[in-house]
Amino acid sequence: MRWKSPGAVAAFTSLYKSMNVERVAPFFEAFRDSLRASADRDEPRIGLLTPGAFSETYFEMRRWRAISASCWSKATISR
């Protein structure tokens, strides 16, 4: 659902600024780079294992996967 009200957008924008919310993409990029640096190959294939759908943190893992996937794919495309 999209916010149609300019007032709602302004309220969320000011709320984010007051809470010092930061992007998480730099974390995932640094994490990816550190995994690559620790590999013994020039072009390593990196896989991350999670406990799966029966874990109590399943929904957090899904969100993490969605965010990190964009970081991984950008690196693959840029090479």
C-alpha positions in Angstrom: 0.0 0.0 0.0 1.4 3.4 -1.0 1.0 6.5 1.1 -1.1 9.1 -0.8 -0.9 11.8 1.8 2.0 14.3 1.6 1.6 14.8 5.4 2.2 11.2 6.1 5.3 11.2 3.9 6.6 14.3 5.7 5.8 12.8 9.1 7.8 9.6 8.3 10.6 11.6 6.8 11.0 13.7 9.9 10.6 10.6 12.1 13.4 8.8 10.3 15.7 11.8 10.5 15.1 12.2 14.2 15.8 8.4 14.8 19.1 8.5 12.8 18.0 5.6 10.7 20.8 4.4 8.4 20.9 2.2 5.3 22.0 -1.4 5.9 23.4 -2.0 2.4 27.0 -0.9 3.5 27.0 -3.6 6.1 26.1 -6.3 3.5 28.7 -5.0 1.1 31.4 -5.1 3.7 30.3 -8.6 4.8 30.4 -9.8 1.2 33.8 -8.2 0.7 35.2 -9.8 3.9 33.9 -13.3 2.8 35.5 -12.8 -0.6 38.8 -11.7 0.9 38.9 -14.8 3.1 38.5 -17.2 0.1 41.3 -19.0 -1.6 40.0 -18.2 -5.1 39.8 -15.2 -7.3 36.1 -15.6 -8.0 34.6 -17.5 -5.0 31.1 -18.7 -4.9 29.6 -17.8 -1.5 26.6 -19.4 0.1 25.0 -18.6 3.4 23.1 -21.3 5.2 20.1 -20.5 7.5 18.1 -22.8 9.8 15.0 -22.6 7.5 11.3 -22.1 7.9 11.1 -23.8 11.3 13.4 -21.3 13.0 12.0 -18.6 15.3 14.0 -16.1 13.3 12.7 -17.2 9.9 11.0 -13.9 9.0 14.1 -11.9 10.0 16.2 -14.2 7.8 13.8 -13.7 4.9 14.1 -9.9 5.2 17.8 -10.2 5.5 17.9 -12.3 2.4 15.9 -9.8 0.4 18.1 -6.9 1.5 21.4 -8.7 1.0 20.4 -10.2 -2.4 20.5 -6.8 -4.0 24.0 -6.2 -2.6 25.2 -9.6 -3.9 23.7 -9.2 -7.4 25.0 -5.6 -7.8 28.5 -7.0 -7.1 28.1 -9.8 -9.6 26.8 -7.4 -12.3 29.6 -4.9 -11.8 32.4 -7.5 -12.3 
